[in-house]
Amino acid sequence: MDLATQTHLKTLREALVLQLQALRAETHAAAQARLAEPAAAVDDVSDLKDMAERRASAGLADETERRNLAEAEGVEAALRRLDAGSYGDCADCGEPIGWQRLLVLPAASRCARCQAAREHTPEPEAARDRR
């Protein structure tokens, strides 16, 4: 971990905790909204456009919830790294993650170089087959 990161650990922890709280609140609000919505009856749909709109809206809500849950897992992992003393070090190369990167993405587990390499590496065939 570089010196800038060490001097700002409290700020980074606070940012992670706030981000986690916001994600949990958003997930909870979405779950409450889903519970409050009565299940749409078949005859409640006036036409195919309405049905398509409801399906698209439900799909978007599901995808948003999956993204929020995945992001919350990343934030929780970053908080565990903070507690373990390994926060700020790249999970791949072990080099310090730049302060600027952590300021923008406090849950980052890789330096910019390793993250870019990971994003540009073709997906293994076995992973494609599982989809």
Rosetta blueprint (number, residue, H / E / L):
1 M L
2 D L
3 L H
4 A H
5 T H
6 Q H
7 T H
8 H L
9 L H
10 K H
11 T H
12 L H
13 R H
14 E H
15 A H
16 L H
17 V H
18 L H
19 Q H
20 L H
21 Q H
22 A H
23 L H
24 R H
25 A H
26 E H
27 T H
28 H H
29 A H
30 A H
31 A H
32 Q H
33 A H
34 R H
35 L H
36 A H
37 E L
38 P L
39 A L
40 A L
41 A L
42 V H
43 D H
44 D H
45 V L
46 S L
47 D L
48 L H
49 K H
50 D H
51 M H
52 A H
53 E H
54 R H
55 R H
56 A H
57 S H
58 A H
59 G H
60 L H
61 A H
62 D H
63 E H
64 T H
65 E H
66 R H
67 R H
68 N H
69 L H
70 A H
71 E H
72 A H
73 E H
74 G H
75 V H
76 E H
77 A H
78 A H
79 L H
80 R H
81 R H
82 L H
83 D H
84 A H
85 G L
86 S L
87 Y L
88 G L
89 D E
90 C L
91 A L
92 D L
93 C L
94 G L
95 E L
96 P E
97 I L
98 G L
99 W H
100 Q H
101 R H
102 L H
103 L H
104 V H
105 L L
106 P L
107 A L
108 A L
109 S L
110 R L
111 C L
112 A H
113 R H
114 C H
115 Q H
116 A H
117 A H
118 R H
119 E H
120 H H
121 T L
122 P L
123 E L
124 P L
125 E H
126 A H
127 A H
128 R H
129 D H
130 R H
131 R L
